[in-house]
Amino acid sequence: MTEPGSGTQQMSSADLIERARRANLFFRASYEGTDPQSVRLPGAAVDELIQSLASGVHQELCQIVPYSAVSRPAELFSRAVFQQLARHATIRRMYLVPGEDVGGTEVDRQVDEDRQHHLHPVKVALSIGGETLQVPMADMWLIDRQVVVRQEVGRDGVTSWVVSRHSEDVERASLLWEALMRRVPASAQRARPPGPALTHSLIQSAKMLYAMAPMSCGPSHQDSTNCSWYHSAWQYLRLFDMVSSPQWHAEFYHRRLVEAIRGGTRRILISGTADYTTLAFVLDAMRSTTGTLSDQLDVHVVDKCQTPLLACQWYARQAGTEVLLHKADITCPDTVRRLTAEGGFDMVVADAFLTRFDRAAAATVIDNWSALLRPGGQVVTTVRLHPGNEWPTVDEQDDRHQVSDLVDDFELRFRQRALGWRGLLQVQLEELSAAVREYASRMESHDLGDADDVRKAFGGRGFTLAETDIGEVEGELVRTKYLRLCAALSEDDSGSRGG
């Protein structure tokens, strides 16, 4: 047997060191590249990078700081260097937050500190769901409109910094800066949309429900065996505005709830809910009407699955109130008897719930709502109108769908929206994408007919229709229409059905 190294020239220790040095040079060349107009540095080199570049700023440094970076500025900025730099150059800093209700205290504190040191900070609130603007997922600086510095995060979570003077990179960064700056006065002047601001709550609770669903889910109206695939992904999809929720019909729900509460409605039943969004609209309407959460407000939530009930309990405690939770099947007569043991309800609120059932079962649900209400009580709900689905065609250009398979497209849209904010997600994007894909593959919505069919279903069960408007929304897989319906129970029909 030939001994290792026999027949070859013995290398000295100096030769080995030289070979290691060459390997390092090859690695650095592949990592940093050989482009004379750009250079890549490891993330750990940020302090050296800042100190080196600061002396080269002559007039202006524009910084974009996403919210996920705000809470750890010491890792990303050398504050002393920038404060010193502000003495002879203009330092503009833009903090991006995913919603008006996110990061208020900590971002405002940073803005105040910046101003004290003669920097020029602004805060820009972006809609985290459905933004057409390409939001940077990490820090970006624009030096004298000539050089771009941007942080990049690889799939493995490893960060690096890229410094470029390519004209296309500089132009792209300049256009992004100007587009975001145009939102500064708009965000300050824009009236707050009706309904609760839930971005902050969703960021807090999405990971909680993602982890909890496999343990707390069971049979439900979404899945007769286990609905964890539905509730695991749900709040992340809500965060990026990709699933049906009261937020798609915010003006309708807010207006109807406020009008009802002003008229004396206090005992409210939420029938079926994916999370706490419907509850949040009810509580927000009470605050908008009375300025507080009145002790007279008596809110009940009924759902077949434990997961959304736990979510409602969490949100109610965050809001400083309590709600009564009922793990029960709304299609069962026993559920109606238990819920009405202390009297009928003033209102039933249900968002996009009826299409969880076929027509016969949906009729049973409407009957049971009738039995749950006091005379004159109201149902406020939305119903997806399947005949209004806008399916993309092969030969027609569609500005929404990027690939022909709708499940593939749904997953792709999620990835695009989540990419810029993945620092907030607390779950790896690949893992979330798989959960989102399963949701899109398994979610089922039943066709209850057109708007007239739904109106007849209520009118034939003792309801007088107060409002039945049709609204078009982006939908989940395809654009679609919803019937926004408010129906009052006739005075002589309460309790005559369902129970």
C-alpha positions as CSV (number, residue, x, y, z in Angstrom):
1,M,0.0,0.0,0.0
2,T,1.3,3.4,-0.9
3,E,1.9,5.7,2.0
4,P,0.1,9.1,2.0
5,G,2.2,11.6,0.2
6,S,4.6,9.0,-1.3
7,G,5.7,9.8,-4.8
8,T,5.0,13.5,-4.3
9,Q,7.1,16.3,-3.2
10,Q,6.8,17.0,0.5
11,M,5.3,20.5,1.1
12,S,6.7,22.8,3.7
13,S,4.5,24.5,6.3
14,A,5.1,27.8,4.4
15,D,3.7,26.2,1.3
16,L,0.6,25.2,3.2
17,I,0.1,28.7,4.5
18,E,0.5,30.1,1.0
19,R,-2.1,27.7,-0.4
20,A,-4.5,28.7,2.4
21,R,-3.8,32.3,1.5
22,R,-4.7,31.6,-2.1
23,A,-7.9,29.8,-1.1
24,N,-8.8,32.9,0.9
25,L,-8.2,35.1,-2.1
26,F,-10.3,32.9,-4.4
27,F,-13.1,32.9,-1.8
28,R,-12.9,36.7,-1.4
29,A,-13.0,37.2,-5.2
30,S,-16.1,35.0,-5.5
31,Y,-17.8,36.7,-2.5
32,E,-16.8,40.3,-3.2
33,G,-16.8,40.0,-7.0
34,T,-14.4,41.7,-9.4
35,D,-16.7,44.5,-10.5
36,P,-14.7,47.8,-10.2
37,Q,-17.9,49.8,-9.6
38,S,-19.2,47.8,-6.6
39,V,-17.9,45.9,-3.6
40,R,-19.5,43.5,-1.1
41,L,-18.6,43.4,2.6
42,P,-19.6,41.0,5.4
43,G,-22.3,42.2,7.7
44,A,-19.9,42.4,10.6
45,A,-17.9,45.1,8.8
46,V,-20.7,47.7,9.3
47,D,-18.9,49.9,11.8
48,E,-15.7,50.0,9.6
49,L,-17.9,50.7,6.6
50,I,-19.7,53.6,8.2
51,Q,-16.5,55.2,9.5
52,S,-14.8,54.8,6.1
53,L,-17.7,56.2,4.0
54,A,-18.7,59.0,6.4
55,S,-15.7,61.2,5.4
56,G,-16.7,60.9,1.8
57,V,-20.2,62.4,2.3
58,H,-20.0,66.0,1.0
59,Q,-23.6,67.2,0.8
60,E,-26.3,64.7,1.6
61,L,-26.8,61.2,3.0
62,C,-30.3,59.7,2.6
63,Q,-31.1,56.6,4.8
64,I,-34.0,54.3,4.5
65,V,-34.6,52.3,7.8
66,P,-37.3,49.6,7.8
67,Y,-39.1,49.1,11.0
68,S,-37.5,45.7,11.8
69,A,-34.2,47.6,12.0
70,V,-35.4,50.4,14.3
71,S,-35.4,48.4,17.4
72,R,-31.7,47.5,17.0
73,P,-30.1,50.7,15.6
74,A,-26.9,50.1,17.5
75,E,-26.2,47.0,15.3
76,L,-26.8,48.9,12.1
77,F,-25.6,52.4,12.7
78,S,-22.8,54.1,14.4
79,R,-24.9,56.9,16.0
80,A,-21.9,59.0,17.0
81,V,-20.5,59.0,13.4
82,F,-23.8,60.1,11.9
83,Q,-24.3,62.8,14.5
84,Q,-20.9,64.1,13.9
85,L,-21.5,64.0,10.1
86,A,-24.7,66.1,10.5
87,R,-22.5,69.1,11.4
88,H,-21.3,69.6,7.8
89,A,-23.7,67.5,5.7
90,T,-27.5,66.9,5.5
91,I,-28.5,63.6,7.0
92,R,-32.0,62.5,6.0
93,R,-33.4,59.4,7.6
94,M,-36.7,57.8,6.7
95,Y,-38.2,55.2,9.0
96,L,-40.6,52.8,7.3
97,V,-43.4,51.3,9.6
98,P,-45.9,48.7,8.4
99,G,-49.0,50.6,9.5
100,E,-50.0,53.6,11.5
101,D,-50.4,51.6,14.7
102,V,-46.9,50.0,14.6
103,G,-43.8,51.1,16.4
104,G,-45.2,54.5,17.5
105,T,-43.3,54.9,20.7
106,E,-39.9,53.5,19.7
107,V,-39.9,55.1,16.3
108,D,-41.0,58.5,17.6
109,R,-38.3,58.3,20.3
110,Q,-35.7,57.7,17.6
111,V,-37.1,60.6,15.5
112,D,-36.9,62.9,18.5
113,E,-33.3,61.9,19.2
114,D,-32.4,62.4,15.5
115,R,-33.8,65.9,15.6
116,Q,-31.9,66.8,18.7
117,H,-28.7,66.0,16.8
118,H,-29.7,68.0,13.7
119,L,-30.7,65.0,11.5
120,H,-33.8,65.3,9.3
121,P,-36.0,62.2,10.1
122,V,-39.4,61.3,8.8
123,K,-41.7,58.4,9.5
124,V,-43.6,56.8,6.6
125,A,-46.4,54.4,7.3
126,L,-46.9,51.8,4.5
127,S,-49.7,49.4,4.0
128,I,-48.0,46.0,4.7
129,G,-50.5,44.2,2.5
130,G,-50.7,44.7,-1.2
131,E,-48.1,47.4,-1.5
132,T,-47.2,48.0,-5.2
133,L,-44.2,49.9,-4.2
134,Q,-41.0,47.8,-3.8
135,V,-40.2,48.3,-0.2
136,P,-36.6,47.6,0.8
137,M,-36.3,44.8,3.3
138,A,-33.2,46.1,4.8
139,D,-31.3,49.4,5.2
140,M,-30.3,51.5,2.2
141,W,-28.2,54.7,2.0
142,L,-27.8,57.1,-0.8
143,I,-24.6,59.2,-0.7
144,D,-24.7,62.5,-2.6
145,R,-27.0,60.7,-5.2
146,Q,-23.8,59.0,-6.5
147,V,-23.3,55.9,-4.4
148,V,-25.8,53.4,-3.0
149,V,-25.1,51.3,0.1
150,R,-27.6,48.5,0.8
151,Q,-27.8,45.7,3.3
152,E,-28.7,42.3,1.8
153,V,-30.0,39.3,3.8
154,G,-29.4,35.8,2.3
155,R,-31.8,32.9,2.5
156,D,-29.6,31.5,5.3
157,G,-30.0,34.8,7.3
158,V,-26.4,35.9,6.7
159,T,-26.2,39.6,6.1
160,S,-23.8,41.5,3.8
161,W,-23.4,45.1,2.6
162,V,-23.1,46.1,-1.0
163,V,-21.7,49.5,-2.1
164,S,-22.3,50.4,-5.7
165,R,-21.9,53.4,-8.0
166,H,-23.6,51.8,-11.0
167,S,-25.8,54.4,-12.5
168,E,-28.8,52.0,-12.6
169,D,-28.4,51.2,-8.9
170,V,-28.2,54.9,-8.0
171,E,-31.2,55.8,-10.2
172,R,-33.3,53.0,-8.7
173,A,-32.5,54.1,-5.2
174,S,-33.2,57.7,-6.0
175,L,-36.6,56.9,-7.5
176,L,-37.5,54.8,-4.5
177,W,-36.5,57.6,-2.1
178,E,-38.6,60.1,-4.0
179,A,-41.6,57.8,-4.2
180,L,-41.5,57.2,-0.5
181,M,-41.0,60.9,0.3
182,R,-44.2,61.7,-1.6
183,R,-46.0,59.6,1.0
184,V,-44.8,61.8,3.9
185,P,-47.4,64.6,3.6
186,A,-50.0,62.1,2.4
187,S,-49.6,59.8,5.5
188,A,-49.9,62.9,7.8
189,Q,-53.0,64.2,6.1
190,R,-54.8,61.0,5.3
191,A,-57.9,60.3,7.4
192,R,-57.7,57.1,9.3
193,P,-59.8,54.4,7.6
194,P,-62.8,53.2,9.4
195,G,-62.5,50.3,11.8
196,P,-59.6,49.2,14.1
197,A,-55.9,49.4,13.2
198,L,-54.7,45.8,13.6
199,T,-51.3,45.6,12.1
200,H,-49.5,45.8,15.4
201,S,-51.8,43.1,16.9
202,L,-51.4,40.8,14.0
203,I,-47.6,41.1,14.2
204,Q,-47.8,40.2,17.9
205,S,-50.2,37.3,17.5
206,A,-49.5,35.7,14.1
207,K,-46.6,33.6,15.5
208,M,-48.7,32.7,18.5
209,L,-51.6,31.3,16.4
210,Y,-49.2,29.6,14.0
211,A,-47.7,27.7,16.9
212,M,-51.0,27.1,18.7
213,A,-53.1,25.9,15.9
214,P,-51.6,22.3,15.6
215,M,-52.4,21.9,19.3
216,S,-55.8,23.6,19.6
217,C,-57.5,22.9,16.3
218,G,-59.8,20.0,15.7
219,P,-62.9,19.4,13.6
220,S,-64.5,22.6,12.3
221,H,-66.6,24.0,9.5
222,Q,-63.4,24.4,7.4
223,D,-62.3,20.7,7.9
224,S,-64.2,17.9,9.4
225,T,-61.0,16.3,10.8
226,N,-58.6,19.1,11.7
227,C,-58.4,22.8,10.6
228,S,-54.9,23.6,11.8
229,W,-53.8,24.1,8.1
230,Y,-56.4,26.9,8.0
231,H,-55.6,28.7,11.3
232,S,-51.8,28.3,11.1
233,A,-51.4,30.4,8.0
234,W,-54.4,32.6,8.6
235,Q,-53.0,35.6,10.5
236,Y,-49.9,35.8,8.3
237,L,-52.3,36.0,5.3
238,R,-54.3,38.6,7.2
239,L,-51.2,40.6,7.8
240,F,-50.6,40.8,4.1
241,D,-54.3,41.3,3.2
242,M,-54.7,38.1,1.2
243,V,-57.7,36.6,2.8
244,S,-61.3,37.7,3.3
245,S,-61.9,39.7,6.5
246,P,-64.0,42.5,7.8
247,Q,-61.2,44.8,6.7
248,W,-62.3,44.2,3.0
249,H,-65.7,45.7,4.0
250,A,-64.5,48.1,6.7
251,E,-66.8,51.0,5.9
252,F,-69.9,48.7,5.9
253,Y,-69.1,47.0,9.2
254,H,-68.1,50.1,11.0
255,R,-71.1,52.1,9.8
256,R,-73.6,49.3,10.7
257,L,-72.1,48.6,14.1
258,V,-71.9,52.2,15.1
259,E,-75.5,52.8,14.0
260,A,-76.7,49.8,16.0
261,I,-74.8,50.7,19.1
262,R,-76.1,54.3,19.0
263,G,-79.6,52.7,18.7
264,G,-79.0,50.7,21.9
265,T,-77.5,47.4,20.7
266,R,-75.4,45.9,23.4
267,R,-75.8,42.1,23.3
268,I,-73.9,40.9,20.2
269,L,-73.1,37.4,19.0
270,I,-70.2,36.9,16.6
271,S,-71.0,33.7,14.7
272,G,-68.0,32.0,13.3
273,T,-64.6,33.8,13.1
274,A,-61.2,33.0,11.8
275,D,-59.5,35.2,14.4
276,Y,-60.3,38.3,16.4
277,T,-60.9,40.8,13.5
278,T,-64.7,40.8,13.8
279,L,-64.4,41.2,17.6
280,A,-62.0,44.1,17.0
281,F,-64.6,45.9,14.8
282,V,-67.3,45.4,17.4
283,L,-65.1,46.9,20.2
284,D,-63.8,49.7,17.9
285,A,-67.4,50.7,17.1
286,M,-68.3,50.8,20.8
287,R,-65.3,53.1,21.5
288,S,-66.2,55.3,18.5
289,T,-69.7,55.7,19.8
290,T,-69.3,56.0,23.6
291,G,-65.6,56.8,23.9
292,T,-65.0,53.7,26.1
293,L,-65.8,50.0,26.3
294,S,-69.1,50.1,28.3
295,D,-69.7,47.5,30.9
296,Q,-73.1,47.1,29.3
297,L,-71.5,45.7,26.1
298,D,-72.2,41.9,26.2
299,V,-70.2,40.2,23.4
300,H,-70.3,36.5,22.8
301,V,-68.3,34.5,20.2
302,V,-69.3,31.1,19.0
303,D,-67.1,28.9,16.9
304,K,-66.6,25.1,16.4
305,C,-62.8,25.4,16.7
306,Q,-61.0,26.4,19.9
307,T,-58.2,28.4,18.1
308,P,-60.1,31.5,17.0
309,L,-61.8,31.6,20.5
310,L,-58.4,31.7,22.1
311,A,-57.4,34.4,19.7
312,C,-60.5,36.4,20.7
313,Q,-59.7,35.9,24.4
314,W,-56.2,37.2,23.8
315,Y,-57.4,40.3,21.9
316,A,-60.1,41.1,24.4
317,R,-57.6,41.1,27.2
318,Q,-55.2,43.3,25.2
319,A,-58.2,45.7,24.8
320,G,-58.9,45.6,28.5
321,T,-62.3,43.8,28.4
322,E,-63.8,40.3,28.5
323,V,-65.9,38.4,26.0
324,L,-67.9,35.2,26.5
325,L,-66.6,32.3,24.4
326,H,-68.6,29.3,23.2
327,K,-67.0,26.3,21.5
328,A,-70.1,25.0,19.8
329,D,-71.6,24.2,16.4
330,I,-74.0,26.9,15.2
331,T,-75.9,24.4,13.1
332,C,-77.0,22.4,16.2
333,P,-80.4,23.2,18.0
334,D,-78.7,22.6,21.4
335,T,-76.3,25.5,20.7
336,V,-79.2,27.9,20.0
337,R,-80.9,26.8,23.3
338,R,-77.7,27.3,25.3
339,L,-76.9,30.7,23.8
340,T,-80.5,32.0,24.3
341,A,-80.8,30.8,27.9
342,E,-80.4,34.4,29.1
343,G,-82.4,36.0,26.3
344,G,-82.0,36.8,22.6
345,F,-79.3,38.9,21.0
346,D,-79.6,42.4,19.6
347,M,-77.3,41.5,16.7
348,V,-75.5,38.6,15.0
349,V,-72.3,39.5,13.2
350,A,-70.6,37.1,10.8
351,D,-68.1,37.8,8.1
352,A,-68.0,35.6,5.0
353,F,-69.3,32.7,7.1
354,L,-72.2,31.3,5.2
355,T,-70.1,30.1,2.3
356,R,-68.5,27.6,4.7
357,F,-71.7,25.6,4.2
358,D,-73.7,24.2,1.2
359,R,-77.1,25.7,0.5
360,A,-79.0,23.4,2.8
361,A,-76.7,23.9,5.8
362,A,-76.5,27.6,5.1
363,A,-80.3,27.7,5.4
364,T,-80.1,26.0,8.8
365,V,-77.6,28.6,9.9
366,I,-79.9,31.5,8.9
367,D,-82.8,29.7,10.7
368,N,-80.6,29.5,13.8
369,W,-79.6,33.1,13.6
370,S,-83.3,34.0,13.5
371,A,-83.9,31.9,16.6
372,L,-81.0,33.6,18.4
373,L,-82.2,37.2,17.8
374,R,-84.8,39.2,19.8
375,P,-87.6,40.7,17.8
376,G,-86.2,43.4,15.6
377,G,-82.6,42.1,16.1
378,Q,-80.2,42.3,13.1
379,V,-77.8,40.1,11.2
380,V,-74.9,42.0,9.7
381,T,-72.8,39.8,7.3
382,T,-71.1,39.5,4.0
383,V,-71.5,36.6,1.5
384,R,-69.2,35.7,-1.3
385,L,-71.0,35.7,-4.6
386,H,-69.4,32.9,-6.7
387,P,-71.0,34.1,-9.9
388,G,-68.9,37.2,-9.5
389,N,-65.6,35.4,-9.6
390,E,-63.3,36.8,-12.2
391,W,-61.4,33.8,-13.4
392,P,-58.3,34.6,-15.6
393,T,-58.4,33.3,-19.1
394,V,-55.6,31.9,-21.1
395,D,-55.8,34.5,-23.9
396,E,-56.5,37.5,-21.7
397,Q,-53.9,39.7,-20.1
398,D,-54.5,39.8,-16.4
399,D,-52.8,42.5,-14.2
400,R,-53.1,40.5,-11.1
401,H,-52.0,36.9,-11.9
402,Q,-48.4,36.3,-12.8
403,V,-48.6,32.6,-13.4
404,S,-51.4,30.4,-14.8
405,D,-51.8,28.1,-11.8
406,L,-53.8,30.0,-9.1
407,V,-52.2,28.2,-6.2
408,D,-48.7,28.9,-7.5
409,D,-49.8,32.5,-8.1
410,F,-51.2,32.9,-4.5
411,E,-47.9,31.6,-3.0
412,L,-45.9,33.8,-5.3
413,R,-47.9,36.9,-4.2
414,F,-47.4,36.0,-0.6
415,R,-43.7,35.7,-1.0
416,Q,-43.5,39.0,-2.8
417,R,-45.5,40.8,-0.1
418,A,-43.7,39.1,2.8
419,L,-40.2,39.5,1.5
420,G,-39.9,43.2,2.4
421,W,-41.1,42.6,5.9
422,R,-39.7,39.2,6.7
423,G,-37.8,40.5,9.7
424,L,-41.2,40.9,11.4
425,L,-42.5,37.4,10.7
426,Q,-40.6,35.2,13.3
427,V,-41.1,32.2,11.0
428,Q,-38.8,31.3,8.1
429,L,-40.3,32.5,4.8
430,E,-39.9,29.0,3.2
431,E,-41.9,27.4,6.0
432,L,-44.6,30.1,5.8
433,S,-44.8,29.7,2.0
434,A,-45.5,26.0,2.4
435,A,-48.3,26.7,4.9
436,V,-49.7,29.4,2.6
437,R,-49.6,27.0,-0.3
438,E,-51.5,24.3,1.7
439,Y,-54.1,26.9,2.6
440,A,-54.7,27.8,-1.0
441,S,-54.8,24.2,-2.1
442,R,-57.3,23.1,0.6
443,M,-59.6,26.1,1.2
444,E,-63.1,25.6,0.0
445,S,-66.0,28.1,-0.4
446,H,-69.5,27.0,-1.3
447,D,-71.5,28.6,-4.0
448,L,-74.8,29.9,-2.5
449,G,-75.9,31.5,-5.8
450,D,-76.2,35.1,-6.9
451,A,-77.3,38.1,-4.8
452,D,-81.0,37.5,-5.4
453,D,-80.6,33.9,-4.1
454,V,-79.0,35.1,-0.9
455,R,-81.6,37.8,-0.4
456,K,-84.4,35.2,-0.9
457,A,-82.8,32.9,1.7
458,F,-83.0,35.7,4.3
459,G,-86.4,37.1,3.2
460,G,-88.0,33.6,3.3
461,R,-86.9,33.2,7.0
462,G,-88.5,36.1,8.6
463,F,-86.0,38.8,7.8
464,T,-86.5,42.3,6.3
465,L,-83.5,43.4,4.3
466,A,-82.3,46.8,5.4
467,E,-79.1,46.8,3.1
468,T,-77.9,44.5,0.4
469,D,-75.1,46.2,-1.5
470,I,-72.6,44.4,-3.7
471,G,-68.9,45.3,-3.3
472,E,-66.1,44.1,-5.5
473,V,-62.8,43.0,-3.8
474,E,-59.5,41.6,-4.8
475,G,-60.4,38.2,-3.4
476,E,-58.1,35.4,-2.5
477,L,-57.3,33.4,-5.6
478,V,-59.4,35.6,-7.9
479,R,-61.2,38.9,-7.8
480,T,-64.8,38.5,-6.7
481,K,-67.9,40.2,-5.4
482,Y,-69.5,40.1,-2.0
483,L,-73.0,40.9,-0.9
484,R,-72.9,43.2,2.1
485,L,-76.1,42.4,3.9
486,C,-78.0,43.9,6.9
487,A,-81.3,42.1,7.7
488,A,-83.7,42.8,10.6
489,L,-85.8,40.0,12.1
490,S,-89.5,40.7,11.9
491,E,-91.2,41.4,15.2
492,D,-93.4,38.3,15.0
493,D,-90.7,35.8,13.8
494,S,-88.3,35.6,16.7
495,G,-87.8,32.1,18.0
496,S,-90.1,30.6,15.4
497,R,-87.3,28.8,13.7
498,G,-84.2,26.8,14.3
499,G,-84.6,26.0,18.0
